[in-house]
Amino acid sequence: MSRPEAKGSAASLPAGFDAPVFAEPWQAEAFAMTVALHDKGLFSWNEWADALSAEVKKPDAAADGHDYYEHWLAALEGLLASKGLAAKPDVDAMARAWERAAHATPHGKPILLENDPHAAN
């Protein structure tokens, strides 16, 4: 196939096909973290698929799927907690610490966990 033919075939792709896969950076990070943890052998793809499936089948899941990565993150947190790798209270405490650090960091500066005003010095 020549270059012009390849270019022409892209025009026949479904609408939104070339849209970004991730709407927010945290979604890409959650995706990458899941792949990395699987690659380290912390869970199998079947375990992951079961965890994600359970989350997206919950009655509060949006019919249009706009909350897919929220369910992705919940599935990852639940899977890690069930394996004793990261307890939910610990994950929640770390998320709050990063949030405080983000609010305490001047604009344009890197967000560092030590910027959390409640961090132990």
TORMI-532845 format. One record per atom (N, C-alpha, C): residue number from 1; x, y, z; chain; residue in three letters. Coordinates in nm, 3 decimals. Layout:
<sites>
  num       px       py       pz  cadena  residuo
  NUM        X        Y        Z       A      Ala
...
</sites>
This chain:
<sites>
  num       px       py       pz  cadena  residuo
    1    0.086   -0.117    0.000       A      Met
    1    0.000    0.000    0.000       A      Met
    1    0.090    0.123    0.000       A      Met
    2    0.058    0.216   -0.085       A      Ser
    2    0.138    0.338   -0.094       A      Ser
    2    0.094    0.437    0.013       A      Ser
    3    0.173    0.537    0.032       A      Arg
    3    0.144    0.641    0.132       A      Arg
    3    0.007    0.704    0.113       A      Arg
    4   -0.029    0.748   -0.010       A      Pro
    4   -0.161    0.809   -0.028       A      Pro
    4   -0.276    0.714    0.004       A      Pro
    5   -0.259    0.586   -0.028       A      Glu
    5   -0.366    0.490    0.002       A      Glu
    5   -0.382    0.475    0.153       A      Glu
    6   -0.268    0.468    0.225       A      Ala
    6   -0.275    0.456    0.371       A      Ala
    6   -0.342    0.578    0.431       A      Ala
    7   -0.309    0.694    0.379       A      Lys
    7   -0.368    0.817    0.430       A      Lys
    7   -0.518    0.819    0.404       A      Lys
    8   -0.558    0.776    0.285       A      Gly
    8   -0.699    0.773    0.250       A      Gly
    8   -0.777    0.677    0.337       A      Gly
    9   -0.717    0.565    0.375       A      Ser
    9   -0.789    0.468    0.456       A      Ser
    9   -0.813    0.521    0.597       A      Ser
   10   -0.728    0.610    0.644       A      Ala
   10   -0.747    0.666    0.778       A      Ala
   10   -0.874    0.751    0.782       A      Ala
   11   -0.911    0.809    0.668       A      Ala
   11   -1.032    0.892    0.665       A      Ala
   11   -1.157    0.807    0.686       A      Ala
   12   -1.147    0.677    0.662       A      Ser
   12   -1.264    0.592    0.678       A      Ser
   12   -1.275    0.532    0.819       A      Ser
   13   -1.184    0.569    0.908       A      Leu
   13   -1.190    0.520    1.045       A      Leu
   13   -1.310    0.582    1.117       A      Leu
   14   -1.360    0.513    1.218       A      Pro
   14   -1.475    0.567    1.292       A      Pro
   14   -1.443    0.702    1.356       A      Pro
   15   -1.544    0.781    1.376       A      Ala
   15   -1.528    0.911    1.441       A      Ala
   15   -1.468    0.892    1.580       A      Ala
   16   -1.374    0.976    1.617       A      Gly
   16   -1.311    0.969    1.748       A      Gly
   16   -1.198    0.868    1.756       A      Gly
   17   -1.172    0.796    1.648       A      Phe
   17   -1.068    0.693    1.650       A      Phe
   17   -0.932    0.753    1.683       A      Phe
   18   -0.906    0.873    1.635       A      Asp
   18   -0.776    0.934    1.660       A      Asp
   18   -0.776    1.021    1.787       A      Asp
   19   -0.883    1.014    1.865       A      Ala
   19   -0.889    1.089    1.990       A      Ala
   19   -0.791    1.028    2.091       A      Ala
   20   -0.745    1.106    2.188       A      Pro
   20   -0.654    1.051    2.289       A      Pro
   20   -0.719    0.934    2.363       A      Pro
   21   -0.637    0.836    2.396       A      Val
   21   -0.685    0.719    2.469       A      Val
   21   -0.720    0.758    2.612       A      Val
   22   -0.640    0.846    2.670       A      Phe
   22   -0.658    0.887    2.808       A      Phe
   22   -0.700    1.033    2.813       A      Phe
   23   -0.808    1.060    2.885       A      Ala
   23   -0.857    1.198    2.896       A      Ala
   23   -0.775    1.278    2.997       A      Ala
   24   -0.713    1.210    3.093       A      Glu
   24   -0.637    1.276    3.199       A      Glu
   24   -0.507    1.200    3.221       A      Glu
   25   -0.401    1.268    3.263       A      Pro
   25   -0.274    1.199    3.288       A      Pro
   25   -0.284    1.086    3.390       A      Pro
   26   -0.367    1.103    3.493       A      Trp
   26   -0.377    0.999    3.596       A      Trp
   26   -0.429    0.868    3.537       A      Trp
   27   -0.509    0.876    3.432       A      Gln
   27   -0.560    0.754    3.369       A      Gln
   27   -0.446    0.675    3.305       A      Gln
   28   -0.358    0.746    3.236       A      Ala
   28   -0.241    0.680    3.175       A      Ala
   28   -0.151    0.621    3.283       A      Ala
   29   -0.137    0.693    3.394       A      Glu
   29   -0.054    0.644    3.503       A      Glu
   29   -0.114    0.518    3.566       A      Glu
   30   -0.246    0.516    3.584       A      Ala
   30   -0.312    0.398    3.640       A      Ala
   30   -0.296    0.279    3.546       A      Ala
   31   -0.309    0.305    3.417       A      Phe
   31   -0.291    0.199    3.317       A      Phe
   31   -0.149    0.144    3.324       A      Phe
   32   -0.051    0.235    3.322       A      Ala
   32    0.090    0.193    3.325       A      Ala
   32    0.124    0.120    3.455       A      Ala
   33    0.070    0.166    3.565       A      Met
   33    0.096    0.102    3.693       A      Met
   33    0.041   -0.041    3.693       A      Met
   34   -0.077   -0.059    3.636       A      Thr
   34   -0.137   -0.192    3.629       A      Thr
   34   -0.050   -0.286    3.547       A      Thr
   35   -0.005   -0.239    3.432       A      Val
   35    0.081   -0.322    3.347       A      Val
   35    0.212   -0.356    3.419       A      Val
   36    0.271   -0.257    3.485       A      Ala
   36    0.398   -0.279    3.555       A      Ala
   36    0.382   -0.378    3.670       A      Ala
   37    0.274   -0.366    3.745       A      Leu
   37    0.252   -0.459    3.857       A      Leu
   37    0.225   -0.600    3.807       A      Leu
   38    0.153   -0.611    3.696       A      His
   38    0.133   -0.744    3.636       A      His
   38    0.266   -0.801    3.589       A      His
   39    0.347   -0.717    3.523       A      Asp
   39    0.478   -0.763    3.474       A      Asp
   39    0.568   -0.810    3.588       A      Asp
   40    0.549   -0.755    3.707       A      Lys
   40    0.626   -0.798    3.824       A      Lys
   40    0.569   -0.926    3.885       A      Lys
   41    0.458   -0.975    3.829       A      Gly
   41    0.400   -1.101    3.876       A      Gly
   41    0.310   -1.088    3.998       A      Gly
   42    0.263   -0.967    4.027       A      Leu
   42    0.180   -0.948    4.146       A      Leu
   42    0.038   -0.998    4.127       A      Leu
   43   -0.006   -1.009    4.003       A      Phe
   43   -0.137   -1.067    3.973       A      Phe
   43   -0.139   -1.112    3.827       A      Phe
   44   -0.229   -1.204    3.798       A      Ser
   44   -0.242   -1.254    3.661       A      Ser
   44   -0.342   -1.167    3.584       A      Ser
   45   -0.341   -1.181    3.451       A      Trp
   45   -0.439   -1.106    3.372       A      Trp
   45   -0.580   -1.153    3.403       A      Trp
   46   -0.597   -1.280    3.434       A      Asn
   46   -0.731   -1.328    3.470       A      Asn
   46   -0.778   -1.263    3.600       A      Asn
   47   -0.688   -1.251    3.697       A      Glu
   47   -0.725   -1.183    3.821       A      Glu
   47   -0.761   -1.037    3.792       A      Glu
   48   -0.682   -0.974    3.706       A      Trp
   48   -0.709   -0.834    3.672       A      Trp
   48   -0.843   -0.820    3.601       A      Trp
   49   -0.867   -0.907    3.503       A      Ala
   49   -0.992   -0.901    3.427       A      Ala
   49   -1.112   -0.922    3.519       A      Ala
   50   -1.101   -1.013    3.613       A      Asp
   50   -1.211   -1.037    3.708       A      Asp
   50   -1.235   -0.913    3.795       A      Asp
   51   -1.127   -0.852    3.844       A      Ala
   51   -1.140   -0.734    3.930       A      Ala
   51   -1.202   -0.617    3.853       A      Ala
   52   -1.153   -0.592    3.732       A      Leu
   52   -1.206   -0.481    3.653       A      Leu
   52   -1.350   -0.507    3.612       A      Leu
   53   -1.379   -0.629    3.572       A      Ser
   53   -1.515   -0.665    3.533       A      Ser
   53   -1.614   -0.642    3.647       A      Ser
   54   -1.574   -0.681    3.767       A      Ala
   54   -1.661   -0.662    3.884       A      Ala
   54   -1.690   -0.514    3.905       A      Ala
   55   -1.589   -0.430    3.886       A      Glu
   55   -1.608   -0.285    3.906       A      Glu
   55   -1.700   -0.224    3.800       A      Glu
   56   -1.677   -0.256    3.673       A      Val
   56   -1.756   -0.191    3.568       A      Val
   56   -1.898   -0.244    3.561       A      Val
   57   -1.924   -0.358    3.626       A      Lys
   57   -2.060   -0.413    3.631       A      Lys
   57   -2.141   -0.360    3.748       A      Lys
   58   -2.079   -0.280    3.832       A      Lys
   58   -2.152   -0.226    3.947       A      Lys
   58   -2.265   -0.136    3.899       A      Lys
   59   -2.374   -0.132    3.974       A      Pro
   59   -2.491   -0.054    3.930       A      Pro
   59   -2.465    0.095    3.915       A      Pro
   60   -2.363    0.148    3.981       A      Asp
   60   -2.338    0.292    3.971       A      Asp
   60   -2.248    0.328    3.853       A      Asp
   61   -2.209    0.229    3.772       A      Ala
   61   -2.124    0.257    3.655       A      Ala
   61   -2.204    0.335    3.551       A      Ala
   62   -2.140    0.434    3.492       A      Ala
   62   -2.207    0.517    3.390       A      Ala
   62   -2.230    0.436    3.264       A      Ala
   63   -2.348    0.448    3.208       A      Ala
   63   -2.384    0.374    3.087       A      Ala
   63   -2.294    0.413    2.969       A      Ala
   64   -2.249    0.537    2.966       A      Asp
   64   -2.165    0.582    2.854       A      Asp
   64   -2.016    0.554    2.877       A      Asp
   65   -1.981    0.498    2.992       A      Gly
   65   -1.843    0.460    3.018       A      Gly
   65   -1.749    0.572    3.053       A      Gly
   66   -1.799    0.693    3.077       A      His
   66   -1.709    0.805    3.107       A      His
   66   -1.630    0.785    3.237       A      His
   67   -1.677    0.694    3.320       A      Asp
   67   -1.610    0.669    3.448       A      Asp
   67   -1.525    0.542    3.445       A      Asp
   68   -1.493    0.494    3.326       A      Tyr
   68   -1.420    0.369    3.311       A      Tyr
   68   -1.291    0.366    3.391       A      Tyr
   69   -1.211    0.471    3.383       A      Tyr
   69   -1.082    0.469    3.454       A      Tyr
   69   -1.098    0.488    3.605       A      Tyr
   70   -1.208    0.542    3.648       A      Glu
   70   -1.235    0.543    3.793       A      Glu
   70   -1.257    0.400    3.840       A      Glu
   71   -1.328    0.322    3.759       A      His
   71   -1.347    0.180    3.792       A      His
   71   -1.216    0.104    3.779       A      His
   72   -1.136    0.142    3.681       A      Trp
   72   -1.003    0.081    3.664       A      Trp
   72   -0.922    0.100    3.791       A      Trp
   73   -0.918    0.223    3.840       A      Leu
   73   -0.841    0.253    3.960       A      Leu
   73   -0.897    0.178    4.082       A      Leu
   74   -1.029    0.175    4.095       A      Ala
   74   -1.091    0.102    4.206       A      Ala
   74   -1.057   -0.047    4.199       A      Ala
   75   -1.056   -0.102    4.078       A      Ala
   75   -1.022   -0.243    4.060       A      Ala
   75   -0.877   -0.268    4.102       A      Ala
   76   -0.788   -0.178    4.062       A      Leu
   76   -0.648   -0.194    4.099       A      Leu
   76   -0.629   -0.185    4.249       A      Leu
   77   -0.690   -0.085    4.311       A      Glu
   77   -0.680   -0.070    4.455       A      Glu
   77   -0.737   -0.192    4.527       A      Glu
   78   -0.852   -0.240    4.481       A      Gly
   78   -0.914   -0.357    4.543       A      Gly
   78   -0.829   -0.482    4.528       A      Gly
   79   -0.772   -0.501    4.411       A      Leu
   79   -0.688   -0.617    4.387       A      Leu
   79   -0.564   -0.615    4.476       A      Leu
   80   -0.501   -0.499    4.484       A      Leu
   80   -0.382   -0.487    4.568       A      Leu
   80   -0.415   -0.507    4.716       A      Leu
   81   -0.531   -0.457    4.758       A      Ala
   81   -0.572   -0.476    4.897       A      Ala
   81   -0.601   -0.623    4.925       A      Ala
   82   -0.668   -0.690    4.831       A      Ser
   82   -0.702   -0.831    4.852       A      Ser
   82   -0.578   -0.920    4.860       A      Ser
   83   -0.471   -0.876    4.799       A      Lys
   83   -0.345   -0.951    4.803       A      Lys
   83   -0.255   -0.907    4.918       A      Lys
   84   -0.303   -0.812    4.999       A      Gly
   84   -0.225   -0.765    5.112       A      Gly
   84   -0.106   -0.677    5.074       A      Gly
   85   -0.111   -0.619    4.954       A      Leu
   85    0.000   -0.538    4.905       A      Leu
   85   -0.015   -0.391    4.939       A      Leu
   86   -0.138   -0.344    4.947       A      Ala
   86   -0.164   -0.202    4.977       A      Ala
   86   -0.305   -0.192    5.035       A      Ala
   87   -0.313   -0.176    5.165       A      Ala
   87   -0.443   -0.166    5.231       A      Ala
   87   -0.512   -0.035    5.193       A      Ala
   88   -0.642   -0.040    5.179       A      Lys
   88   -0.719    0.077    5.138       A      Lys
   88   -0.691    0.199    5.226       A      Lys
   89   -0.687    0.185    5.358       A      Pro
   89   -0.657    0.304    5.441       A      Pro
   89   -0.519    0.364    5.409       A      Pro
   90   -0.422    0.279    5.378       A      Asp
   90   -0.289    0.330    5.344       A      Asp
   90   -0.291    0.402    5.210       A      Asp
   91   -0.363    0.347    5.113       A      Val
   91   -0.375    0.411    4.981       A      Val
   91   -0.446    0.545    4.996       A      Val
   92   -0.555    0.546    5.073       A      Asp
   92   -0.630    0.670    5.095       A      Asp
   92   -0.544    0.776    5.165       A      Asp
   93   -0.467    0.734    5.264       A      Ala
   93   -0.380    0.828    5.336       A      Ala
   93   -0.273    0.886    5.242       A      Ala
   94   -0.218    0.802    5.156       A      Met
   94   -0.117    0.850    5.061       A      Met
   94   -0.179    0.946    4.960       A      Met
   95   -0.299    0.916    4.915       A      Ala
   95   -0.368    1.005    4.819       A      Ala
   95   -0.394    1.142    4.884       A      Ala
   96   -0.435    1.141    5.011       A      Arg
   96   -0.457    1.268    5.081       A      Arg
   96   -0.326    1.345    5.097       A      Arg
   97   -0.217    1.275    5.124       A      Ala
   97   -0.087    1.340    5.138       A      Ala
   97   -0.045    1.405    5.006       A      Ala
   98   -0.064    1.335    4.894       A      Trp
   98   -0.029    1.394    4.764       A      Trp
   98   -0.118    1.514    4.733       A      Trp
   99   -0.244    1.506    4.770       A      Glu
   99   -0.336    1.618    4.747       A      Glu
   99   -0.291    1.740    4.827       A      Glu
  100   -0.256    1.719    4.954       A      Arg
  100   -0.207    1.831    5.036       A      Arg
  100   -0.077    1.887    4.979       A      Arg
  101    0.011    1.799    4.934       A      Ala
  101    0.137    1.843    4.875       A      Ala
  101    0.112    1.925    4.749       A      Ala
  102    0.015    1.883    4.669       A      Ala
  102   -0.017    1.956    4.546       A      Ala
  102   -0.066    2.096    4.579       A      Ala
  103   -0.152    2.107    4.680       A      His
  103   -0.205    2.238    4.719       A      His
  103   -0.098    2.327    4.781       A      His
  104    0.002    2.267    4.842       A      Ala
  104    0.107    2.345    4.908       A      Ala
  104    0.224    2.380    4.814       A      Ala
  105    0.222    2.328    4.694       A      Thr
  105    0.332    2.349    4.600       A      Thr
  105    0.304    2.472    4.514       A      Thr
  106    0.399    2.564    4.507       A      Pro
  106    0.380    2.681    4.421       A      Pro
  106    0.363    2.640    4.274       A      Pro
  107    0.284    2.716    4.204       A      His
  107    0.260    2.690    4.062       A      His
  107    0.391    2.684    3.986       A      His
  108    0.403    2.584    3.901       A      Gly
  108    0.522    2.570    3.819       A      Gly
  108    0.634    2.490    3.883       A      Gly
  109    0.618    2.455    4.008       A      Lys
  109    0.719    2.376    4.078       A      Lys
  109    0.675    2.230    4.081       A      Lys
  110    0.769    2.138    4.088       A      Pro
  110    0.732    1.996    4.095       A      Pro
  110    0.658    1.965    4.226       A      Pro
  111    0.558    1.882    4.216       A      Ile
  111    0.486    1.839    4.335       A      Ile
  111    0.566    1.726    4.399       A      Ile
  112    0.609    1.748    4.521       A      Leu
  112    0.686    1.649    4.594       A      Leu
  112    0.611    1.614    4.721       A      Leu
  113    0.615    1.488    4.758       A      Leu
  113    0.544    1.445    4.877       A      Leu
  113    0.591    1.519    5.002       A      Leu
  114    0.718    1.556    5.004       A      Glu
  114    0.767    1.630    5.121       A      Glu
  114    0.709    1.770    5.132       A      Glu
  115    0.636    1.815    5.029       A      Asn
  115    0.566    1.944    5.037       A      Asn
  115    0.437    1.934    5.118       A      Asn
  116    0.397    1.813    5.153       A      Asp
  116    0.278    1.794    5.236       A      Asp
  116    0.303    1.859    5.372       A      Asp
  117    0.221    1.958    5.407       A      Pro
  117    0.243    2.027    5.535       A      Pro
  117    0.229    1.934    5.656       A      Pro
  118    0.164    1.819    5.638       A      His
  118    0.149    1.726    5.750       A      His
  118    0.256    1.617    5.751       A      His
  119    0.351    1.625    5.657       A      Ala
  119    0.457    1.523    5.649       A      Ala
  119    0.545    1.532    5.772       A      Ala
  120    0.586    1.415    5.820       A      Ala
  120    0.680    1.410    5.932       A      Ala
  120    0.818    1.448    5.882       A      Ala
  121    0.880    1.543    5.948       A      Asn
  121    1.013    1.589    5.904       A      Asn
  121    1.122    1.515    5.970       A      Asn
</sites>
